[in-house]
């Protein structure tokens, strides 16, 4: 996705050699046209996998996951990061560290919205260390559903997350791979 690469190069803000801020197009402000293009691309890549649900983690992955679910014609389920007063007792929960937030949080999905009969596609905005992805994978496995793969908008290949997920035998498709943020410069890996 050359358009996405261009937007990252123009609007991404390098915070450190580990952190790239993409608030202008993914994490704070959302470009609907670009987001729908990303959803179409993920749907194209996973169209033969008979996906029954798209799953993401609240909140930055929701827009792209929605676009993907829309294109595939399936429901979107997002894992909550906080238990609400209305949360049921039948929640599936995993504790995960957040690389960018620097804290450990719970991710929760109701058993009402994911079952052993589902073929799940996990969609997220960025993968760094892969902690949220691993937590979601554990939830999918615990319920007995099949994870058909993961679609990640931006994979930071200089961090271990994408590699760790692939080493579990999980298909991971990223739209853009960033190989380095060294020297205050975004270097794409492809």
N, C-alpha and C positions, 0 to 999 in steps of 0.2 A: 504494500500500500504506500505508494510514493507520496500521495497527498498527506497521509498521516506523518510520514517521516519529515516532510517539509514543515508541517505545522509544529512538530516537536522541536526541530532545529530552530525555528523562528520564535516559538513561544515558551519553550521549556526553560526553566530556571534551575541552574546547577547550584544546589545548596552546599554540597560537599562532594567528594569523590565517590560517595556511596548513595547520595540522595539527589533525585531529579524531581523538581516540583512541576507538575503538569496541571495546575489549577485552571489555566485559561482554556483547556479543552477537555479535561477528564474529571478533575477532582473538586472543582468548585463551580465552574461555569461549564455548561455542556453545549457543544455545537450540534444541534439536532441533525443537520444534513450529514455531517461527518460520522456521527454516531450511528445513523441508519446505514451508512455505507459499511461501517465496521460490522454491524449486525448481519448484513447481507453476505459479507465475506465469510464470517464464521458459519452462517447457515449453509453456504456453498460448500465449505470444507467438511461439514458434518452431515450433509443431507442424506447420505446413504446409511447412516447409523441408527435410523429409527428412534430418534430422541423422543422421549415422552415428557420430559421436564428439563428446563434450564434452571440451574441453581447458581447463586452467587452469594457473596457476603456483603452485608450492609456496610457502607453506603456507596462508595465510589464505583463499584461494579454494576450497580443497578441499571444505569442508563444503557450501557452496552448489552447487558444481559437481556433487558427488555427488548431492545432492537433485534437481538438474535432470536428470542422466543417468538416475537411477532413474525419474523420471517419464516420460522419453522412451524408456526401455527400450534404452539404448545404453551402450557402455563409456565410462568416464571415464579420461582420460590426463592426468597432471599433469607439467608440466615441472619437472625437478629444478633446484635451485640449486647443487648440488655434485656433482661427479663422484665416484662411489663406486669401491671396488676391483673391484666386479663389473660396472661399466659397460662396455658393448661399444664397439668401435671405430666402430660405425656410428651414432654420436650426431649429431643435428643440434644446433648450438650457436649462440647469439647472446649477445653481451655487452650488458648493460643496466644503466643506473644505477637505483638504488632511491631514490626521493624520501624515504621515511620512514627508511630505514636510513642514507642518506648515503654509500653505497658503490656500486661497480660490481661486478656479479656475472654469472656465466654462467647462462643457462637452457638446459637440455638435454632433448631428447626422442629416444628411440630410434626409428630408422627402422622397427623391428619393430611399432610401435604407431600409426603414421600413414602413410598412403599417398596416392598421387595419386587414388585412387578415393573418398577420404573427403569428406564434407560436414561441416565442422567448425563447432561452436558454441563460441566462447570465452566462459567465465564467469569473473568475478573479483569481489572484494569491493569495492574502491575504485579509482577512476581519478582521478589528480591530473594529473601531466604526461604520462601515457600511455606511458612508456618500456617497461614490461613488456609492455604490449599491442602496441606496435610491434615488439618483439623476437619475440613469439610469432607475429605476422602474417608476419614475414619467414621464420620456420621453416615455417609453413603454405605460403607461396608457394614456397619453395625445393623442397619435396617435391612441389608440383604439386596439392595438395588444394584444395578450394574452401572458403573461409571464408564461411559463410552469415550470420554476424553475431556481435555481442558483446553479452553480457548483463552489466551491471555493477550491483551492489547499490547503491552510493552513488557518484554522479558529483558531483565538486566543479566546478561550472560556472565558477567564478572562476579555475580553472586550465585550461590549454590542452589537456589530454589528450583529452577527449571530442570537442571540436571538431576536433582534428587527425585523429582516427580517422574521423570523419564526412567530413572533407574528402578522405579517400582513397576515398570512395565506399562505405564499410563501414557497414552498418546497426548502430547502437549503441542498445540499449534499456537505460535505467537505471530502477531501481525507485524511487529517491529522488534528487532533485537538490538540492544545497545551493548556494545562491547566494553566501553570505558567512559568515564566522566573525568578522567585525569586531566590535569592542567586546565580545568575550567572549560573543556571542550567535549561536546557530545560526539562520540565515535560509534557509528553503527557497525554491527558485527557481520552483516551479510555480505 
